Amino acid sequence: MSVLEVRDLHVQVGDKLILQRVTFSLERGKIHALMGPNGSGKSSLALALAGHADYKVVRGEARLDGQDLFALPPHERARAGLLLAFQYPPEVEGVKLREFLRLACGARGLGFCEFQKHFPQALARLSLTDFRDRELNVGFSGGEKKRTELLQLHLLRPKVAILDEPDSGVDVDALRLIAGVIEEMAEWGTTILLISHYPRLLELLPVFRVHVLLGGTIVEEGGPELARRIEEEGFEGVRG
């Protein structure tokens, strides 16, 4: 059963059309991969779905559990169950990691006592116990920032999580940790859209479907074997 459906999406930044005719759907509780070379529009698609003001939807629709996603402002999209884990998470001075997540969980209906119980568990799972009272992403390494994004996923448990290159800038041990958490989230019912242009993380995960984005358009879809073809032939070799 589809939880997110995107149909004939066209997105513009300034006077440039950067996405066109984008159509795909995500199955509930499954791991999907969105692959494509740098500049193909992967992050643009993620930001457009999340509601970034610079990305104007000029045609098409997106429905999250039947609800019109584009009719909602960004914070309501998050409240409805859409999470975007950034490729380059921002540093936020003066905001403690713990307080940021406490407020976010409260907005999603997680009570204070529940948060007090689950927060230490999530920190331990992501190897971030020593970061609980640090300012959000301030002074964090690239890999630590990626784990902090997954910490949000672990606590908030959204309907759909768009993970923008969680494998970039991380070492082998962190990659296995990230893969383990992503698989757990899918088992708990969160649908994952994993954005990447490398197959190494996908090899550690039970990927349900691969979507290939080239030049702002999805040109081919298939099972996990499609990621292996990309590794062997490159992106141009799999153009539909």
NUVEXKOL-622395 format. One record per atom (N, C-alpha, C): residue in three letters; x, y, z. Coordinates in steps of 0.2 Angstrom, whole numbers, plus 5000, padded with zeros to 4 digits. Atoms other than C-alpha are relative to their C-alpha. Example, Ala and Ser with C-alpha at 12.3 -4.5 7.8 and 13.67 -1.06 7.14 Angstrom:
% residues 2
ALA500449945000ALA506249785039ALA500450065000SER499649944999SER506849955036SER499650055003
***
This chain:
% residues 240
MET500449945000MET500050005000MET500450065000SER499649945001SER500750174995SER499850055006VAL500149954995VAL501050305009VAL500150074997LEU499949935003LEU501750444998LEU500049994992GLU500050015007GLU501250464980GLU500150074997VAL499949945004VAL501950594968VAL499949994993ARG500250005007ARG501250634951ARG500150064996ASP499949955006ASP501850734936ASP500350065004LEU499849954996LEU502850844948LEU500550054995HIS499649955003HIS503651004940HIS500250055005VAL499849954995VAL504751114951VAL500550054997GLN499649945003GLN505551284947GLN500450045006VAL499649964995VAL506951384956VAL500150064996GLY499949945004GLY506951564950GLY499649994993ASP500350015007ASP506551554931ASP500249944997LYS499750065003LYS507351384929LYS499649945002LEU500350064999LEU506351224928LEU500549945002ILE499550054998ILE507351094938ILE499849935001LEU500350075000LEU506150944940LEU499450004995GLN500550005004GLN504950894927GLN499749924999ARG500450075001ARG503650744925ARG500349955005VAL499850054995VAL504250664941VAL499449965003THR500650044997THR503050524946THR500349945003PHE499850064996PHE503350384959PHE499649995006SER500350024994SER502650304974SER500449965005LEU499650034994LEU503350244991LEU499549955004GLU500450054996GLU502650084999GLU500150015008ARG500050004992ARG502250085018ARG500549955003GLY499550044997GLY503750025028GLY500549974996LYS499550025004LYS504849995014LYS500650054999ILE499549955002ILE506550065009ILE500150004993HIS499949985007HIS506650154993HIS500750034999ALA499449965001ALA508250224985ALA499950044994LEU500049965006LEU508350374974LEU500750024998MET499350005002MET509950374964MET500050044994GLY499949955005GLY510650494952GLY500750035001PRO499349975000PRO512350584948PRO499950075004ASN500049934997ASN512750754956ASN499650044995GLY500349955005GLY511650894949GLY499349974997SER500550035003SER510250774944SER499350025003GLY500649984997GLY508950844956GLY499749975006LYS500250044995LYS508850724970LYS499950055006SER500149964994SER509050854984SER499550054999SER500549965002SER507950974975SER499349975001LEU500650044999LEU506550844975LEU499950005007ALA500150004992ALA506850824994ALA499750065003LEU500249944998LEU506751004997LEU499350034998ALA500649985003ALA505251034986ALA499449965004LEU500550044997LEU504250894995LEU500050035008ALA500049984993ALA504750965012ALA499750075001GLY500349935000GLY504151145007GLY500550055000HIS499549955000HIS505751245005HIS499750064995ALA500449945004ALA505151424999ALA500350014993ASP499749985006ASP506451434985ASP499849954994TYR500250055005TYR505651274976TYR499350014999LYS500749985001LYS504051324968LYS499749944996VAL500450055004VAL502851184962VAL499650034995VAL500349975005VAL502251234946VAL499449954997ARG500550055002ARG501251074942ARG500149935003GLY500050074997GLY500850904949GLY499850005007GLU500350014993GLU500350834966GLU500449955004ALA499650054995ALA501050744981ALA499549995005ARG500450014995ARG499950654993ARG500349955005LEU499750044995LEU500450585010LEU499449975004ASP500650044997ASP499250455016ASP499350034998GLY500649975002GLY497950535005GLY499950075001GLN500049934999GLN498250715011GLN500450044995ASP499749955005ASP498750854999ASP500650035003LEU499449974997LEU500550885004LEU500150074999PHE499849935002PHE500751044994PHE499550055003ALA500449954997ALA499251125003ALA500250025007LEU499749984993LEU500251125019LEU500650045000PRO499449974999PRO501551235025PRO500549955003PRO499550054998PRO503251155030PRO499949975006HIS500050034994HIS502951135048HIS499449955001GLU500650045000GLU501251055045GLU500149934996ARG499850065003ARG502050935033ARG500449955005ALA499650034995ALA503250885047ALA499549975005ARG500550034995ARG501750865059ARG499649944997ALA500450065003ALA500850755046ALA500449944999GLY499650065001GLY502350635046GLY500550004995LEU499449995004LEU503650695034LEU500650025003LEU499349984997LEU505450705040LEU500550004994LEU499550005005LEU506850765029LEU500750015004ALA499350004997ALA508650725035ALA500550034995PHE499749965005PHE509750855027PHE500749974999GLN499350025002GLN511350815017GLN500550045004TYR499649964996TYR512150965026TYR499650035006PRO500449974994PRO511350985043PRO500350065003PRO499849934997PRO511451165050PRO500250005007GLU499849994993GLU512351215066GLU499550055003VAL500449954997VAL511151305078VAL500350015007GLU499749984993GLU512051395092GLU499450025005GLY500449984995GLY511151415108GLY499449965001VAL500550055000VAL509951275105VAL500349935002LYS499750064998LYS510351115115LYS499749944996LEU500250065004LEU510150945106LEU499449975004ARG500550034996ARG509050885120ARG499450045000GLU500649955000GLU507851035121GLU499750004993PHE500350005007PHE507651035102PHE499649944999LEU500450065002LEU507150855101LEU499449995005ARG500650004995ARG506050875117ARG499450034997LEU500549965003LEU505051005108LEU499749974994ALA500250035006ALA505050915092ALA499549945001CYS500450064998CYS504350755100CYS499350025003GLY500649984998GLY503050855109GLY499550024995ALA500449985006ALA502450925093ALA499749944996ARG500250065003ARG502250755087ARG499649955005GLY500450034996GLY501250705102GLY500349955005LEU499750044996LEU502550615112LEU500150045007GLY500049974993GLY502350655131GLY500750015003PHE499349994997PHE503750715142PHE500349945003CYS499850064997CYS503850555152CYS500249954995GLU499850045005GLU503950455136GLU500750024997PHE499349985003PHE505350565129PHE500549995005GLN499550024995GLN506250545146GLN500349934999LYS499850075001LYS506250365143LYS500349984994HIS499750025006HIS506650355125HIS500650044997PHE499549965002PHE507850495123PHE500749965001PRO499350034999PRO509350405132PRO500149944996GLN500050065004GLN508950245123GLN500250024992ALA499849985007ALA509050335106ALA500750024999LEU499349974999LEU510650425111LEU500549945000ALA499650065000ALA511450255115ALA500049964993ARG500050045006ARG510850175099ARG500450034994LEU499649965005LEU511650315088LEU500750025003SER499349984997SER513250325099SER500150075001LEU500049924999LEU512850505104LEU499950015007THR500249994993THR512650485123THR500450065003ASP499649954998ASP514050615126ASP499750074997PHE500249945003PHE513150745115PHE499350035002ARG500749984998ARG511450765124ARG499950075002ASP500149934998ASP511850935131ASP500450054996ARG499649965005ARG512850995116ARG499550054996GLU500449965005GLU512251135105GLU499949964994LEU500250045005LEU511351065090LEU500550014994ASN499650015006ASN512651015077ASN500650045001VAL499449955000VAL513951145083VAL500649965002GLY499450044999GLY515651075082GLY500049934998PHE500050075002PHE515050905076PHE500449994994SER499750025006SER515950815063SER499549984995GLY500550025005GLY515050765047GLY499749945001GLY500350064998GLY514750595053GLY499550005006GLU500549994995GLU514050655069GLU499450034999LYS500749965002LYS512850775061LYS499649954996LYS500450055004LYS512250625050LYS499649965005ARG500350044995ARG511950525066ARG499550045004THR500549954997THR511050675074THR499450004996GLU500650005004GLU509850675059GLU499649945001LEU500350064999LEU509550495062LEU499749995007LEU500350004994LEU509250525080LEU499350035000GLN500749985001GLN507750625075GLN499549954998LEU500450065003LEU507150485065LEU499849955005HIS500150054995HIS507350365079HIS499450025005LEU500449974995LEU506350475091LEU499350024997LEU500649985002LEU505050545080LEU499649954996ARG500350055004ARG504650395069ARG499450024996PRO500549975005PRO503750485055PRO499749954995LYS500250055006LYS502750405041LYS500549994995VAL499550015006VAL504050445028VAL500650045002ALA499449964998ALA505850495031ALA500450004993ILE499649995006ILE506850565016ILE500750025003LEU499450004997LEU508650535020LEU500550024994ASP499649985006ASP509850645009ASP500749995001GLU499350035000GLU511450555007GLU500349995007PRO499850014993PRO511650495025PRO500749965000ASP499450045000ASP513150395019ASP500650044998SER499449955002SER514250545013SER500450025006GLY499549974994GLY515750585024GLY500049955006VAL500050044994VAL515550435036VAL500549944998ASP499650055001ASP516750295039ASP499649935000VAL500350065000VAL516450105038VAL499549985006ASP500450014994ASP515850085056ASP499450045000ALA500649955000ALA514750235055ALA499549984995LEU500450025005LEU514050165039LEU499549945002ARG500350054997ARG513550005047ARG499550025005LEU500549974994LEU512750095062LEU499450034996ILE500549965003ILE511750205050ILE499549954996ALA500450055003ALA511150055040ALA499649965005GLY500350034995GLY510649965055GLY499450045003VAL500649964997VAL509550105062VAL499550014994ILE500549995006ILE508750135044ILE499649945000GLU500450065000GLU508249955044GLU499549995005GLU500450004994GLU507549965061GLU499450044999MET500649955001MET506450115057MET499549974995ALA500550035005ALA505750025041ALA499649945004GLU500450054997GLU505349875052GLU499550025005TRP500549974996TRP504449985064TRP499450044996GLY500649975004GLY503350055050GLY500250064996THR499949945004THR504250205043THR500249994993THR499850005007THR504450225024THR500650044999ILE499449965001ILE506150275019ILE500250014993LEU499749985006LEU506750365004LEU500750025001LEU499249994999LEU508650355004LEU500350034993ILE499649975006ILE509550474992ILE500749995000SER499350015001SER511250424986SER500249994993HIS499750025007HIS512350404971HIS500549955001TYR499650064999TYR513350264979TYR499649945002PRO500450064998PRO512750084980PRO500349975007ARG499750044994ARG513850044996ARG499550005006LEU500550014994LEU512450085009LEU499549964998LEU500650045003LEU511150004998LEU500249925001GLU499850084999GLU512149834999GLU499949985007LEU500150024993LEU511849835018LEU499350005002LEU500749994998LEU509949865017LEU499649964995PRO500550045004PRO508449765011PRO499650054995VAL500349955004VAL508049894997VAL499449974996PHE500650025003PHE506249874990PHE500050024992ARG500149975006ARG506349984975ARG500650064999VAL499549955002VAL507650094966VAL499750054995HIS500349955005HIS507150254957HIS500650044997VAL499449975003VAL508450334945VAL499850074997LEU500249935002LEU508350524943LEU500650034995LEU499549975004LEU509350604928LEU499750064997GLY500249935003GLY509150784922GLY499350025002GLY500749984997GLY507650814934GLY499449964998THR500550055001THR506650664928THR500249935002ILE499950074999ILE506450484934ILE500049964994VAL499950035007VAL507050384919VAL499949925001GLU500150084999GLU506950204927GLU499949995007GLU500250034994GLU506350104941GLU500149935000GLY499950075000GLY506749934947GLY500249975007GLY499850034994GLY507249814961GLY500750025002PRO499349994998PRO508949814970PRO500549984995GLU499550025005GLU509749734955GLU500250064996LEU499849935004LEU509649914947LEU500550035003ALA499449964996ALA510849984960ALA500649964997ARG499450045002ARG512049844955ARG500250024992ARG499949985007ARG511849884936ARG500350075000ILE499749944999ILE512250064941ILE500850005001GLU499350014998GLU513850014949GLU500449974994GLU499650035005GLU514349914934GLU500050054993GLU500149975006GLU513750024920GLU500050085000GLY500149934999GLY513550204927GLY499350024999PHE500749985000PHE511950304927PHE499850014993GLU500250005007GLU511950334908GLU499949934997GLY500150075002GLY512050144906GLY499349975001VAL500750024998VAL510350124914VAL499450044998ARG500649955002ARG509350264906ARG499549964996GLY500650045002GLY507650194902GLY499850034993
***
